[in-house]
Amino acid sequence: MIAQINTGRGFGGLVNYANDIAHKNTVIIASAGVSTTSNATIVASFKAQARMRPSLKNFVGHISLSFHPDDTPRLTNEFMAEVAQEYLRRRGIVNTQFVIFRHHDQPHGHVHIVYNRVDNDGNAIKGDCNFRASAAITKALTREYGLTFGKGKRDVRRSHLKGRDAVKYQLYDTISAVLSHCHDWQTLRTALAARGITMNLVQGDDGRICGITFTDNSHGVTLSGSKIDRSLSLVQLSRTLGIPENQVHLSSLISDRDETRTEVGQSVSLLHGSTSYNEWQHEASASSPVGSNEVAGGADNEGSSVGSNIAEAVAEVILQPTIAHTSGGGGGGNDRGWNDEDEDKEKNKKKRNGGMRR
């Protein structure tokens, strides 16, 4: 089970999306403090309570919970409602209005929880947007209820990805595919270059190699290997390629045309000699998965020092061109369409007024 969290300023569009019976065969499986006679009464109930805390900007809460397809036989309305409400309780989203909508438009079971971030006493609910806490709770609930854990990136539907996420998964798929045919760094580099991907190394301030980056040349996007997937960190890639653990030779990555050094966070294409595998593992720190829709990697590079992590992060930020950031929605895909129509009208009004001033 995975969770995705959003907040906003309008209930209208979100409720119309979540309770779209015609297209999503929606069923309301649980609610509290809300009149569910129609979408209009649901919205009116939420708005009335939100007015108790006018200073709260984003008073709309929206969480989607998605279950693995293998769990479908167990996903009765009652079971999903129980799990969803236990999730809310552990997140501290209590003493407030909510409606849990179940959708049937995807092969995997999922629900959309719409709740009021202004509780029944007029207080603002805090801490409900902590993605790290959410990931820990969904993992615990998955284990306690005997649900199926996802198999990482293999279960993610590529067709629903956009922007940075789409490029990251394209890199992951391509690198993973060519790895099975590569036996050393040079063959991997050559195979990726033939597919429009440039592989480079990252050097820390102490002179040691601390990471690896991959650039999708067609999109101009550079990501560190561990940001794409933990299996693509420098240390994990060396293991996959079968490099002896006591001595990892990287000099094969160097060719005559690589006799250049950039000053971008010590990101380098030039490296002579070799680096000890044990050096990479010095001061290694393990990290727990975090995130919303996907279990993300932790430290920038498994087996790197803190200083090395910073160097790689700086290199990635500087090398990274501007990317249009898009965020997918809940279990049914991208649900940004639920943004409240009143908010959109206000934005358009401001644009028109700005145009008149010019």
Summary of the structure (lengths in Angstrom):
residues: 358
radius of gyration: 24.0
end to end distance: 50.8
largest distance: 72.5
contacts: 1112
relative contact order: 0.15
helix: 42%
strand: 18%
